[in-house]
Amino acid sequence: MGKEIPRSFERLRSGEQLNLKGRKFTNVASLTAAGLTPAKCDGAMIHLSAGGTGAVQCIAFSDGTNWRQMAIGVNCI
């Protein structure tokens, strides 16, 4: 018999937890307006369509105190 895969890993394998565009947010102000503060979302990663420097898309990561920006750069090769 194979090893049982925990539900959390099954969700990861299906891509369910990797879709950061599930809800549409433009910037940190739109997160705050939706009630998503860094304290409430500690550890969360969310795609922002215009949240980066120069109003470009980025990934926002909550460290529990602030939203941290991770720039989306060039295409992967």
N, CA, C and O atoms as CSV, one atom per row, in Angstrom:
chain,resi,resn,atom,element,x,y,z
A,1,MET,N,N,0.839,-1.189,0.000
A,1,MET,CA,C,0.000,0.000,0.000
A,1,MET,C,C,0.877,1.243,0.000
A,1,MET,O,O,1.931,1.286,0.635
A,2,GLY,N,N,0.424,2.228,-0.712
A,2,GLY,CA,C,1.158,3.481,-0.751
A,2,GLY,C,C,0.938,4.314,0.500
A,2,GLY,O,O,0.036,4.060,1.299
A,3,LYS,N,N,1.781,5.302,0.638
A,3,LYS,CA,C,1.678,6.199,1.780
A,3,LYS,C,C,0.516,7.173,1.563
A,3,LYS,O,O,0.351,7.720,0.473
A,4,GLU,N,N,-0.276,7.380,2.600
A,4,GLU,CA,C,-1.411,8.296,2.494
A,4,GLU,C,C,-0.901,9.736,2.442
A,4,GLU,O,O,-0.053,10.139,3.238
A,5,ILE,N,N,-1.432,10.498,1.491
A,5,ILE,CA,C,-1.022,11.892,1.326
A,5,ILE,C,C,-1.978,12.783,2.106
A,5,ILE,O,O,-3.189,12.734,1.886
A,6,PRO,N,N,-1.442,13.608,3.029
A,6,PRO,CA,C,-2.323,14.516,3.771
A,6,PRO,C,C,-3.081,15.446,2.824
A,6,PRO,O,O,-2.583,15.782,1.749
A,7,ARG,N,N,-4.271,15.854,3.220
A,7,ARG,CA,C,-5.124,16.715,2.389
A,7,ARG,C,C,-4.392,17.986,1.963
A,7,ARG,O,O,-4.566,18.443,0.833
A,8,SER,N,N,-3.574,18.565,2.849
A,8,SER,CA,C,-2.886,19.810,2.500
A,8,SER,C,C,-1.955,19.605,1.305
A,8,SER,O,O,-1.853,20.487,0.453
A,9,PHE,N,N,-1.278,18.461,1.227
A,9,PHE,CA,C,-0.405,18.189,0.099
A,9,PHE,C,C,-1.205,17.895,-1.159
A,9,PHE,O,O,-0.796,18.260,-2.261
A,10,GLU,N,N,-2.338,17.240,-0.995
A,10,GLU,CA,C,-3.192,16.954,-2.145
A,10,GLU,C,C,-3.676,18.257,-2.768
A,10,GLU,O,O,-3.727,18.374,-3.993
A,11,ARG,N,N,-4.026,19.225,-1.951
A,11,ARG,CA,C,-4.464,20.529,-2.459
A,11,ARG,C,C,-3.316,21.225,-3.178
A,11,ARG,O,O,-3.534,21.887,-4.193
A,12,LEU,N,N,-2.108,21.086,-2.671
A,12,LEU,CA,C,-0.938,21.677,-3.315
A,12,LEU,C,C,-0.700,21.035,-4.677
A,12,LEU,O,O,-0.452,21.730,-5.661
A,13,ARG,N,N,-0.776,19.715,-4.730
A,13,ARG,CA,C,-0.531,19.004,-5.982
A,13,ARG,C,C,-1.559,19.360,-7.035
A,13,ARG,O,O,-1.230,19.404,-8.220
A,14,SER,N,N,-2.787,19.615,-6.640
A,14,SER,CA,C,-3.831,19.960,-7.605
A,14,SER,C,C,-3.737,21.417,-8.053
A,14,SER,O,O,-4.422,21.821,-8.993
A,15,GLY,N,N,-2.890,22.210,-7.383
A,15,GLY,CA,C,-2.730,23.616,-7.732
A,15,GLY,C,C,-3.695,24.524,-7.007
A,15,GLY,O,O,-3.643,25.741,-7.184
A,16,GLU,N,N,-4.576,23.966,-6.196
A,16,GLU,CA,C,-5.599,24.759,-5.509
A,16,GLU,C,C,-4.979,25.836,-4.624
A,16,GLU,O,O,-5.459,26.969,-4.606
A,17,GLN,N,N,-3.922,25.501,-3.895
A,17,GLN,CA,C,-3.313,26.477,-2.999
A,17,GLN,C,C,-2.311,27.378,-3.694
A,17,GLN,O,O,-1.835,28.343,-3.096
A,18,LEU,N,N,-1.981,27.087,-4.940
A,18,LEU,CA,C,-0.990,27.880,-5.645
A,18,LEU,C,C,-1.585,28.993,-6.491
A,18,LEU,O,O,-0.841,29.813,-7.029
A,19,ASN,N,N,-2.901,29.044,-6.624
A,19,ASN,CA,C,-3.533,30.084,-7.416
A,19,ASN,C,C,-3.655,31.349,-6.583
A,19,ASN,O,O,-4.580,31.503,-5.785
A,20,LEU,N,N,-2.700,32.253,-6.785
A,20,LEU,CA,C,-2.691,33.495,-6.010
A,20,LEU,C,C,-3.600,34.558,-6.617
A,20,LEU,O,O,-3.757,35.637,-6.046
A,21,LYS,N,N,-4.198,34.264,-7.764
A,21,LYS,CA,C,-5.090,35.226,-8.411
A,21,LYS,C,C,-6.553,34.898,-8.146
A,21,LYS,O,O,-7.435,35.389,-8.851
A,22,GLY,N,N,-6.819,34.075,-7.138
A,22,GLY,CA,C,-8.188,33.664,-6.844
A,22,GLY,C,C,-9.114,34.834,-6.560
A,22,GLY,O,O,-10.271,34.834,-6.980
A,23,ARG,N,N,-8.614,35.813,-5.857
A,23,ARG,CA,C,-9.382,37.038,-5.601
A,23,ARG,C,C,-8.612,38.185,-6.217
A,23,ARG,O,O,-7.384,38.220,-6.141
A,24,LYS,N,N,-9.305,39.110,-6.816
A,24,LYS,CA,C,-8.648,40.202,-7.541
A,24,LYS,C,C,-8.393,41.399,-6.622
A,24,LYS,O,O,-9.334,42.000,-6.103
A,25,PHE,N,N,-7.134,41.738,-6.426
A,25,PHE,CA,C,-6.746,42.917,-5.657
A,25,PHE,C,C,-5.744,43.712,-6.478
A,25,PHE,O,O,-4.894,43.143,-7.163
A,26,THR,N,N,-5.854,45.046,-6.403
A,26,THR,CA,C,-4.932,45.880,-7.172
A,26,THR,C,C,-3.721,46.301,-6.354
A,26,THR,O,O,-2.599,46.286,-6.859
A,27,ASN,N,N,-3.936,46.677,-5.091
A,27,ASN,CA,C,-2.824,47.155,-4.259
A,27,ASN,C,C,-3.149,46.922,-2.781
A,27,ASN,O,O,-4.183,46.345,-2.445
A,28,VAL,N,N,-2.254,47.378,-1.907
A,28,VAL,CA,C,-2.446,47.159,-0.471
A,28,VAL,C,C,-3.709,47.857,0.032
A,28,VAL,O,O,-4.376,47.351,0.934
A,29,ALA,N,N,-4.039,49.007,-0.540
A,29,ALA,CA,C,-5.258,49.707,-0.126
A,29,ALA,C,C,-6.496,48.830,-0.379
A,29,ALA,O,O,-7.430,48.832,0.422
A,30,SER,N,N,-6.500,48.087,-1.486
A,30,SER,CA,C,-7.645,47.215,-1.768
A,30,SER,C,C,-7.687,46.033,-0.799
A,30,SER,O,O,-8.769,45.546,-0.474
A,31,LEU,N,N,-6.531,45.567,-0.335
A,31,LEU,CA,C,-6.494,44.521,0.693
A,31,LEU,C,C,-7.098,45.030,1.992
A,31,LEU,O,O,-7.924,44.362,2.613
A,32,THR,N,N,-6.674,46.221,2.392
A,32,THR,CA,C,-7.158,46.824,3.633
A,32,THR,C,C,-8.664,47.072,3.561
A,32,THR,O,O,-9.385,46.821,4.526
A,33,ALA,N,N,-9.135,47.566,2.417
A,33,ALA,CA,C,-10.572,47.818,2.241
A,33,ALA,C,C,-11.381,46.527,2.359
A,33,ALA,O,O,-12.537,46.558,2.779
A,34,ALA,N,N,-10.780,45.393,1.992
A,34,ALA,CA,C,-11.459,44.102,2.086
A,34,ALA,C,C,-11.293,43.474,3.471
A,34,ALA,O,O,-11.774,42.368,3.718
A,35,GLY,N,N,-10.605,44.191,4.378
A,35,GLY,CA,C,-10.411,43.695,5.740
A,35,GLY,C,C,-9.248,42.737,5.890
A,35,GLY,O,O,-9.127,42.061,6.911
A,36,LEU,N,N,-8.388,42.672,4.881
A,36,LEU,CA,C,-7.232,41.775,4.927
A,36,LEU,C,C,-5.997,42.541,5.409
A,36,LEU,O,O,-5.233,43.078,4.608
A,37,THR,N,N,-5.821,42.580,6.703
A,37,THR,CA,C,-4.661,43.257,7.278
A,37,THR,C,C,-3.528,42.251,7.456
A,37,THR,O,O,-3.781,41.047,7.502
A,38,PRO,N,N,-2.284,42.719,7.556
A,38,PRO,CA,C,-1.164,41.797,7.759
A,38,PRO,C,C,-1.318,40.956,9.027
A,38,PRO,O,O,-0.940,39.785,9.044
A,39,ALA,N,N,-1.866,41.543,10.077
A,39,ALA,CA,C,-2.040,40.809,11.333
A,39,ALA,C,C,-3.049,39.667,11.187
A,39,ALA,O,O,-2.861,38.594,11.760
A,40,LYS,N,N,-4.114,39.899,10.424
A,40,LYS,CA,C,-5.135,38.867,10.224
A,40,LYS,C,C,-4.671,37.780,9.256
A,40,LYS,O,O,-5.182,36.660,9.281
A,41,CYS,N,N,-3.702,38.113,8.404
A,41,CYS,CA,C,-3.295,37.213,7.319
A,41,CYS,C,C,-1.830,36.805,7.428
A,41,CYS,O,O,-1.158,36.636,6.410
A,42,ASP,N,N,-1.336,36.647,8.635
A,42,ASP,CA,C,0.080,36.313,8.841
A,42,ASP,C,C,0.476,35.094,8.009
A,42,ASP,O,O,-0.119,34.024,8.135
A,43,GLY,N,N,1.484,35.269,7.160
A,43,GLY,CA,C,1.973,34.187,6.321
A,43,GLY,C,C,1.303,34.079,4.962
A,43,GLY,O,O,1.696,33.240,4.150
A,44,ALA,N,N,0.305,34.903,4.696
A,44,ALA,CA,C,-0.427,34.822,3.421
A,44,ALA,C,C,0.367,35.434,2.276
A,44,ALA,O,O,1.149,36.364,2.473
A,45,MET,N,N,0.155,34.898,1.073
A,45,MET,CA,C,0.712,35.475,-0.155
A,45,MET,C,C,-0.455,35.764,-1.083
A,45,MET,O,O,-1.312,34.910,-1.307
A,46,ILE,N,N,-0.478,36.982,-1.621
A,46,ILE,CA,C,-1.584,37.411,-2.470
A,46,ILE,C,C,-1.023,38.143,-3.680
A,46,ILE,O,O,-0.087,38.933,-3.559
A,47,HIS,N,N,-1.596,37.877,-4.842
A,47,HIS,CA,C,-1.199,38.570,-6.071
A,47,HIS,C,C,-1.853,39.944,-6.104
A,47,HIS,O,O,-3.056,40.067,-5.873
A,48,LEU,N,N,-1.065,40.982,-6.390
A,48,LEU,CA,C,-1.585,42.344,-6.564
A,48,LEU,C,C,-1.314,42.767,-8.005
A,48,LEU,O,O,-0.172,42.733,-8.461
A,49,SER,N,N,-2.361,43.162,-8.717
A,49,SER,CA,C,-2.209,43.486,-10.137
A,49,SER,C,C,-1.469,44.798,-10.380
A,49,SER,O,O,-0.885,44.984,-11.448
A,50,ALA,N,N,-1.483,45.709,-9.410
A,50,ALA,CA,C,-0.781,46.985,-9.580
A,50,ALA,C,C,-0.165,47.441,-8.260
A,50,ALA,O,O,-0.115,48.639,-7.982
A,51,GLY,N,N,0.293,46.512,-7.460
A,51,GLY,CA,C,0.781,46.858,-6.126
A,51,GLY,C,C,2.272,47.103,-6.025
A,51,GLY,O,O,2.756,47.591,-5.004
A,52,GLY,N,N,3.005,46.768,-7.077
A,52,GLY,CA,C,4.451,46.926,-7.033
A,52,GLY,C,C,4.896,48.341,-7.334
A,52,GLY,O,O,4.090,49.192,-7.710
A,53,THR,N,N,6.177,48.583,-7.166
A,53,THR,CA,C,6.760,49.881,-7.488
A,53,THR,C,C,6.504,50.183,-8.957
A,53,THR,O,O,6.807,49.359,-9.820
A,54,GLY,N,N,5.955,51.343,-9.248
A,54,GLY,CA,C,5.607,51.710,-10.612
A,54,GLY,C,C,4.286,51.122,-11.059
A,54,GLY,O,O,4.015,51.037,-12.257
A,55,ALA,N,N,3.454,50.710,-10.096
A,55,ALA,CA,C,2.114,50.162,-10.365
A,55,ALA,C,C,2.161,48.930,-11.261
A,55,ALA,O,O,1.327,48.773,-12.153
A,56,VAL,N,N,3.136,48.057,-11.023
A,56,VAL,CA,C,3.220,46.792,-11.749
A,56,VAL,C,C,2.785,45.665,-10.828
A,56,VAL,O,O,2.709,45.844,-9.613
A,57,GLN,N,N,2.497,44.498,-11.408
A,57,GLN,CA,C,2.042,43.383,-10.581
A,57,GLN,C,C,3.157,42.876,-9.673
A,57,GLN,O,O,4.340,42.957,-10.005
A,58,CYS,N,N,2.751,42.354,-8.521
A,58,CYS,CA,C,3.699,41.807,-7.561
A,58,CYS,C,C,2.980,40.795,-6.677
A,58,CYS,O,O,1.764,40.628,-6.767
A,59,ILE,N,N,3.731,40.137,-5.840
A,59,ILE,CA,C,3.183,39.253,-4.827
A,59,ILE,C,C,3.356,39.962,-3.485
A,59,ILE,O,O,4.444,40.452,-3.181
A,60,ALA,N,N,2.306,40.020,-2.692
A,60,ALA,CA,C,2.384,40.603,-1.351
A,60,ALA,C,C,2.430,39.460,-0.345
A,60,ALA,O,O,1.630,38.527,-0.419
A,61,PHE,N,N,3.353,39.534,0.579
A,61,PHE,CA,C,3.523,38.522,1.616
A,61,PHE,C,C,3.349,39.194,2.975
A,61,PHE,O,O,3.981,40.215,3.243
A,62,SER,N,N,2.498,38.630,3.838
A,62,SER,CA,C,2.291,39.199,5.169
A,62,SER,C,C,3.278,38.593,6.153
A,62,SER,O,O,3.373,37.373,6.287
A,63,ASP,N,N,4.016,39.466,6.844
A,63,ASP,CA,C,4.926,38.991,7.892
A,63,ASP,C,C,4.289,39.130,9.277
A,63,ASP,O,O,4.954,38.965,10.299
A,64,GLY,N,N,2.988,39.436,9.292
A,64,GLY,CA,C,2.263,39.596,10.546
A,64,GLY,C,C,2.179,41.039,11.003
A,64,GLY,O,O,1.337,41.385,11.832
A,65,THR,N,N,3.052,41.885,10.462
A,65,THR,CA,C,3.064,43.304,10.801
A,65,THR,C,C,2.843,44.176,9.570
A,65,THR,O,O,2.104,45.159,9.624
A,66,ASN,N,N,3.477,43.817,8.475
A,66,ASN,CA,C,3.406,44.581,7.232
A,66,ASN,C,C,3.202,43.648,6.052
A,66,ASN,O,O,3.470,42.448,6.130
A,67,TRP,N,N,2.719,44.230,4.947
A,67,TRP,CA,C,2.713,43.511,3.681
A,67,TRP,C,C,4.066,43.758,3.039
A,67,TRP,O,O,4.484,44.908,2.899
A,68,ARG,N,N,4.756,42.694,2.646
A,68,ARG,CA,C,6.057,42.788,1.997
A,68,ARG,C,C,5.879,42.498,0.516
A,68,ARG,O,O,5.154,41.582,0.129
A,69,GLN,N,N,6.552,43.293,-0.306
A,69,GLN,CA,C,6.421,43.160,-1.754
A,69,GLN,C,C,7.500,42.226,-2.303
A,69,GLN,O,O,8.677,42.336,-1.956
A,70,MET,N,N,7.071,41.306,-3.165
A,70,MET,CA,C,8.003,40.496,-3.931
A,70,MET,C,C,7.734,40.795,-5.398
A,70,MET,O,O,6.669,40.476,-5.927
A,71,ALA,N,N,8.702,41.403,-6.038
A,71,ALA,CA,C,8.526,41.805,-7.442
A,71,ALA,C,C,8.438,40.581,-8.335
A,71,ALA,O,O,9.042,39.545,-8.059
A,72,ILE,N,N,7.683,40.716,-9.399
A,72,ILE,CA,C,7.596,39.692,-10.415
A,72,ILE,C,C,8.457,40.166,-11.567
A,72,ILE,O,O,8.147,41.169,-12.210
A,73,GLY,N,N,9.527,39.454,-11.826
A,73,GLY,CA,C,10.501,39.890,-12.837
A,73,GLY,C,C,10.270,39.262,-14.190
A,73,GLY,O,O,9.136,39.083,-14.634
A,74,VAL,N,N,11.362,38.935,-14.828
A,74,VAL,CA,C,11.329,38.391,-16.183
A,74,VAL,C,C,10.762,36.980,-16.178
A,74,VAL,O,O,10.600,36.372,-15.119
A,75,ASN,N,N,10.465,36.469,-17.346
A,75,ASN,CA,C,9.918,35.122,-17.479
A,75,ASN,C,C,10.905,34.073,-17.013
A,75,ASN,O,O,12.116,34.244,-17.153
A,76,CYS,N,N,10.394,32.993,-16.463
A,76,CYS,CA,C,11.222,31.860,-16.065
A,76,CYS,C,C,11.717,31.137,-17.304
A,76,CYS,O,O,11.007,31.060,-18.307
A,77,ILE,N,N,12.919,30.612,-17.241
A,77,ILE,CA,C,13.440,29.826,-18.369
A,77,ILE,C,C,13.856,28.444,-17.895
A,77,ILE,O,O,14.320,27.631,-18.694
